[in-house]
Amino acid sequence: MPSAHSETPEADRDRSPATGTAYELARREDVRRAVRTLILTARREIALLSTALEPAVYDDAVLLEAIGALARRRGARVRALIRDPRTVVTRGHRLVELARRLSSSVELRRPHPEHRDGTEQILITDESGILFRPDETRFHGRMAPNAPAEARRRLRTFEEWWALAEPDPELQRLHL
């Protein structure tokens, strides 16, 4: 996305997600690219707050493979707070299946009722990378692959919400 301060197309390319600088999101493809950048570079932790795991962005084979590889590492953690698990399960989502297979390192929970009404989407990786969209139904937002102060601040809030959240039966494996 051109900036008012850019003088050349090369200057705009320096603002891409791969450079480590903040990147403004405006289209679905921007969001997909930003999510891929963060998840593919995560080494220890992924924390996600989402309404319904936006299939066009998160139900992607490359992402799921990367999340699975991360989850198999010793000490790694993948956590997602999902506001509408029924929609996710009804529609089907590969992240739910991955969480069922790797339940010790991939956890999905439904937020406490006081945290379910929001629309923001937050993705935090390794206490450094951050994607924030104030309204998940729109593609506008911001991604920064190296913003440790903001990522840690948002992760503290995520941790508080996580502590109050509960596993949702919709997301758990059915044992017959």
C-alpha positions in Angstrom: 0.0 0.0 0.0 1.7 3.3 -1.0 2.4 5.7 1.7 2.3 9.5 1.6 6.0 9.5 2.4 7.1 7.0 -0.3 8.9 8.4 -3.3 9.4 5.2 -5.3 7.8 1.8 -5.6 11.0 0.3 -4.0 10.2 2.3 -0.8 6.7 0.8 -0.7 8.2 -2.7 -1.1 10.2 -2.1 2.1 6.8 -2.0 4.0 6.0 -5.6 3.1 5.4 -8.0 6.0 8.7 -9.8 5.4 10.8 -6.8 6.4 9.8 -6.6 10.0 8.1 -3.3 9.8 4.4 -2.6 10.4 2.1 -3.4 7.5 -1.4 -1.9 7.0 -4.1 -4.4 6.0 -6.9 -3.3 3.7 -7.9 -6.4 1.6 -8.5 -10.1 2.2 -5.2 -10.9 0.4 -3.3 -8.5 2.8 -4.8 -10.4 5.8 -3.9 -13.8 4.3 -0.4 -12.7 3.6 0.1 -11.2 7.1 -1.3 -14.3 8.8 0.9 -16.6 6.7 4.0 -14.4 7.5 3.3 -14.6 11.3 2.4 -18.2 11.5 5.2 -19.5 9.2 7.8 -17.7 11.2 6.4 -18.6 14.7 8.9 -20.8 16.6 7.3 -21.1 20.1 3.8 -19.8 20.5 0.7 -18.8 18.6 -2.2 -17.0 20.4 -5.3 -16.2 18.4 -8.6 -14.5 19.3 -11.2 -15.0 16.5 -14.9 -15.1 16.1 -15.1 -18.2 13.8 -11.5 -18.9 12.5 -12.3 -17.2 9.2 -12.0 -20.1 6.7 -10.7 -18.0 3.8 -7.7 -17.1 6.0 -7.2 -19.8 8.6 -8.4 -23.0 7.0 -5.4 -23.2 4.7 -3.3 -26.4 4.2 0.1 -24.5 4.4 -0.9 -22.8 7.6 -2.2 -26.0 9.2 1.0 -27.8 8.3 3.1 -25.0 9.9 0.9 -25.0 13.0 1.1 -28.8 13.3 4.9 -28.7 12.9 5.1 -25.9 15.6 2.8 -27.8 17.9 5.0 -30.9 17.8 8.0 -29.0 19.1 8.8 -29.4 22.7 7.5 -26.5 24.8 5.5 -25.0 21.9 1.9 -23.8 22.4 -0.9 -23.0 20.1 -4.0 -21.4 21.7 -7.1 -20.0 20.1 -10.1 -18.3 21.7 -13.1 -18.8 19.5 -16.2 -16.8 20.1 -18.5 -18.9 17.9 -17.3 -22.5 18.1 -20.7 -23.9 16.9 -20.2 -22.2 13.5 -16.7 -23.4 13.3 -17.6 -27.0 14.0 -20.8 -26.9 11.9 -18.9 -25.5 8.9 -15.9 -27.8 9.6 -12.3 -26.5 10.0 -9.0 -28.2 9.8 -7.6 -26.4 12.9 -10.3 -28.1 15.0 -9.2 -31.5 13.6 -5.6 -30.6 14.3 -6.5 -29.6 17.9 -8.2 -32.9 18.4 -5.1 -34.8 17.2 -2.6 -32.7 19.1 -4.7 -31.8 22.1 -1.7 -31.4 24.5 -0.2 -28.5 22.4 -3.1 -27.1 20.4 -5.9 -25.8 22.6 -9.2 -24.2 21.5 -11.5 -22.5 24.0 -14.5 -20.4 24.1 -14.1 -17.0 25.9 -15.9 -16.2 29.1 -19.3 -14.7 28.3 -18.1 -11.2 29.1 -15.5 -11.5 26.3 -17.7 -13.0 23.5 -19.3 -9.9 22.2 -16.3 -8.2 20.6 -15.4 -8.3 16.9 -11.7 -7.8 17.0 -9.2 -10.4 15.8 -5.8 -10.7 17.3 -3.0 -13.0 16.3 0.2 -13.0 18.5 3.3 -15.0 17.7 6.4 -15.5 19.9 5.6 -12.4 22.0 6.8 -10.4 19.1 4.5 -10.6 16.0 1.1 -9.1 16.1 -1.9 -8.9 13.8 -4.8 -6.7 14.9 -8.1 -6.2 13.2 -10.6 -4.1 15.1 -13.5 -5.8 13.2 -13.0 -9.3 11.9 -15.7 -8.8 9.4 -13.6 -6.2 7.6 -10.1 -6.6 6.2 -8.7 -3.4 7.7 -6.1 -3.8 10.4 -2.4 -3.8 11.1 0.4 -6.4 11.2 3.8 -6.1 12.7 6.1 -9.1 12.7 8.5 -7.4 15.2 6.5 -5.4 17.8 7.4 -7.0 21.1 6.0 -4.2 23.4 2.6 -4.3 21.7 2.6 -8.1 21.4 3.4 -8.6 25.1 0.7 -6.1 26.1 -1.9 -7.8 24.0 -0.7 -11.2 25.2 -1.2 -10.2 28.8 -4.9 -9.5 27.9 -5.1 -12.7 26.0 -3.7 -14.6 29.1 -6.3 -13.0 31.3 -9.1 -14.0 28.9 -7.6 -17.5 28.5 -7.6 -18.0 32.3 -11.4 -17.4 32.3 -12.2 -19.3 29.2 -13.3 -22.9 29.2 -12.9 -25.8 26.7 -16.1 -25.9 24.6 -17.8 -29.3 24.1 -18.4 -28.3 20.5 -14.6 -28.3 19.9 -13.7 -31.4 21.9 -13.3 -34.9 20.5 -16.5 -37.0 20.8 -15.7 -40.2 22.6 -18.3 -42.9 22.0 
